[in-house]
Amino acid sequence: MFNLLKRSSHDPRDLRLESERLILRTPVMEDWSDWARLRSESREFLQPWEPSWPRDALTQAAFRRRLRNQARDREAGAGYSFFVVRREDNLVMGGVTLSEIRRGVAQASTLGYWIGQRHARKGYMAEAVEAVTAYVFQSLELHRLEAACLPVNEPSRRLLEARGFKMEGLAQSYLKIDGVWRDHLLFALIDSHWRERVAHAKRAET
């Protein structure tokens, strides 16, 4: 289903998840121009589902700040950010984040994702979420992966449900999206359910 590769922890490119068509890797400064171009051309597509973009959202300085924040979270074990890269041509197509990693009695994290408009509806994000989910439960050994989406975001809802996430309820005024506090549907997947799903898929292949 996927391969998980680990390299030197001193190298920002050390964490790579591989699936059939994709490589998920840590963003680096050399990605800025490709990232900014993709986000710019997809702005109208992305903005209805994201927090308001600051004026300098796509600048090199803003991207550098992102990388610093991501490195801080990664070093603290509080979160991991990946770019979704097409294997055949190394094209950056989107991103997946694991944030708010809680250990102790929770053993949980929050999943987020985005994809450029021209790459949407082609199964890339479903494949990326599958790889990151495996990383969460196999390597990070977490118990629970959470996600949220706007009730009107049918593609995101279908993606989560197809990956085994269960809707747990509606959170009122949950996140400030595009400048407005919006209700969100809350989803979660726990490790035992994911393992059952993987085992079932393997049995179906034989």
Residue, then its C-alpha position, 0 to 999 in steps of 0.5 A: m500500500f505504501n512505503l515509509l522511509k526514514r533518513s537522518s534526523h538532522d536533514p529536513r528532508d529526512l521524513r518521506l512517505e511513499s505511495e503508488r503515485l506520490i511522495l510526501r516529504t517535508p517542505v524546504m525553502e527551494d519549494w517556495s516558487d512552486w508552492a506560491r505559484l500553485r497557491s496563487e492560481s488556486r486562490e479562489f478554489l482554496q479560500p472558501w475553506e481556509p482562514s483568511w490569507p494575510r497580505d503577504a501570504l505568498t511571499q518568500a518571507a511568509f514561506r520562510r516563517r512557515l518553515r520555521n514554525q513547522a521545524r519547531d513543531r517537528e522538533a517538539g513532536a507537536g506536528y508534521s507537515f508534508f508536501v504532496v509531490r507527484r512521483e513521476d515529475n516531482l511536482v508539488m500538488g498540495g499539502v497535508t499536516l498533522s497538528e496538535i499532537r497530544r500524548g499522555v491519555a489522548q494519543a491523538s492528532t488533527l489532520g489537515y489538507w489542501i490541494g491545488q485546483r488543477h490536481a483536485r478530483k483525481g484521487y491524489m489527496a485520498e492517496a496522500v491521506e491514506a499514507v499519512t494515516a498509516y504513518v500516524f498509527q504505525s510510526l507515531e503510534l497514536h490512537r486517534l486521528e481527527a479532522a473537520c470540514l465545513p458541512v457544505n464541503e462535500p468533496s472533503r466529507r466524502l474523502l474522509e468517509a471513504r478513508g474510514f473516518k466516522m462523523e461524530g457531530l457538529a461543532q458550532s462556530y468552530l473555526k474562523i474560515d475566510g473571515v467568518w466563524r463557521d460550523h464544522l462537521l467533526f470526524a475521527l478515525i481510531d487505530s483499531h478501526w484503521r487496522e481492521r480496514v487495512a486487514h480487510a483490504k488485504r484479504a480482499e486482494t488475495 
